[in-house]
Each structure stands twice: as C-alpha cells, then as structure tokens.
Amino acid sequence: MIKQTLLGGALALLPAIALAQATLTAETTTPGSTPHYIDSTLAAVLDSAGVATLQITEGATLTNSVQAVAEGRLDMAPAPLILPFLLSRGIGPYSGIGAEKGAELADNIRVIFFNAGSAQMLGYYNSNPIEDIRNMSGKRIWNGPPRGAALTSGRAMIQLLSGIKDGEGYEGVQNPWPDAVSTITGGGADAWTIPEGLPSGRQIAISAAGGITIHDVPSDILASELGQQIVAAPGHAPYSVPVDEFRAAYAGNDITVVTDDDTFDSFATAFGQIVQASMDEELAYNITKAYLEGEDRFINGSPRGPYTLLSFGDIDGVSQGACGAVKIKMHPGAIRAFEDAGHTVADCLRP
C-alpha cells in the first residue's frame, strides 16, 4: 500500500539519495469529529516534515477501516480500540471472519500513538426534554451508526443511565454518521447519545435547530459496579473535564450542560492510530517522531486540541485503554520514537 514518490532526475546524479517521501493511504471519520481533526493535522505535520503524503478518505466506517489495515489494503486509520479487540476474537461486526482468521488479522495491526478525546454524552432538545435520564423507557434514542464501536458504547450508555436495552426498553435509532445530524434535527429521535470531542461541531449543528441539553454520567451511577465495568470495558477509558471548561467550550451556543458536581464525567472512546505491522520501522519511527514534534500544532490548532487526550508523554497502557482486555501492541518504530524523545513505554505494549 505504500507508494514512493520519485525524486527528480537531477537528484539521481547525487552519490547518496535521500529517502523519498512516502505516499500513504488513510481513512478517517467525518469532518468535525476528533479523529478527523487528528488525521488532518497529522497529514499537515507529516507533509511539513517531509516524511509522507497522507491521502485521506473522509466519512469512513472505522469498522471497515480497521479490517482494511489488518488486510494490508490501507496504510493507516484511527481505531477505536474495541474494534481490534472484537476482530481478534472474530465477534461482533467481525463474526463473519471467525476467531482464527480474526486473530491472524488483528496480529497485523500496530499502534503508533493513542488518544481518548471522544466522551460519551446524552443529549435532547429542550422543547422535548427527557424528564428523568434514569427512566427513558419507551423513548426513541439515536445511539450510533448501524454497527461498530460507537453503537456498542451508545447502547452501554443507555443501559448504564436507565437500565434498559436497545429493542427492549427503548427503540434504538441508527444510521450512518453523515445522516446523524439530519436525523436528529428532523425529529427522528427523542434523545441521542454520541461519543463527542470537545467542542463538538455536531452538537453545535444540532443546537442550531433549537436549544439542547447535554448530560454526563451522574457520579453515583459512574461509581456503581456497572459504571466501573463500562469505564474499564474494552475500548473505553476514564474521562473527566472541569465543567466550567466544558461549558466554556460551547459558549455562544444554545447548549445547557448538566452535571451533579464540578466535573463532566463519562467514559471515553479509547483510540489508537493504527498501521500495518509490516510497515517499515524507519518510516514508522519518522511518522511518530514528526507527530511528537508537532505537539503544539495538535494542541493549539483547534479549540478541541487540548481535549483530544493525545499521547505525548509516557505510555503506561492502562491510561490509553490498552494493556487490559485489549492486547494491542505498538509498532517498534513508534516505541523507539517515544523513547528517543525521553518517554517510557509499558512492556505490555511491546510486540
């Protein structure tokens, strides 16, 4: 999948030719999402550093993107860590692959860096409020695309808050990401639960049609046995942001943020930027080195930058949503780049 850009003829006369800039294929989510921001910023960073040209396809279903990387049909993608976990077992959206083939494919995946910038939240229009988020029986709730990590997390959120399951206590509404906003603004759901970065362009777009209210997970529910199980579930990580900062991120929009304390607490969708295990080690090193050196650009390039929870320091694995049920490994080139920058990497992430 990696193509090389040929250098000019004049350079061919030099006694030593510099490594050509690679052309890499990537897929990401729709504009306005955290993965899209990270991938578009990464593309700019890699191009500026002369490391690679990243050809990105937007609006992808990451379930398919993860499989494409594992099969060698795609060079890079942002992966909710639950997807490699499900692939390794041949279950969920990968049930048609089977356990043996799924484990083989999952072993072809490596992470170069992590983030957990999308926190699960619940929202509804103030004109049609949910009177009690602990009792949403009979409601129509948009809880994700037709399949994948977001749907799993969305269903977990409603079960956690209200104790009911999709198709039993409430009607789950699903459609592809590009149709989410129009479905919600068109009255297709009484409420919605979505993993969102901060601030979320999607929530701002939804609020343009009328004032909305966003809830976190109440403290007692989050501290419950089920709450802690969900926070620690494959593909999840803890998420907590001072509520004043959360509200300030939506200043100027008709968005009310409700919490029961001074923080917005939920569970984040843990992501890893994945590449093929067979990627050249020096290329993986140069990509990760450029990423680490581009920290200021990632953090300050957008209002959502400080809340992407990107990995720019020591990697303990647990904080990134790995080294538990998720057994994903980092690429050796990426590990070397982190260590050369003075950071430690947990043994559980080494191939």
Order of alpha helices (4+ residues) and beta strands (2+ residues): beta-beta-alpha-beta-alpha-beta-alpha-alpha-beta-beta-alpha-beta-alpha-beta-alpha-beta-alpha-alpha-beta-alpha-beta-beta-alpha-alpha-alpha
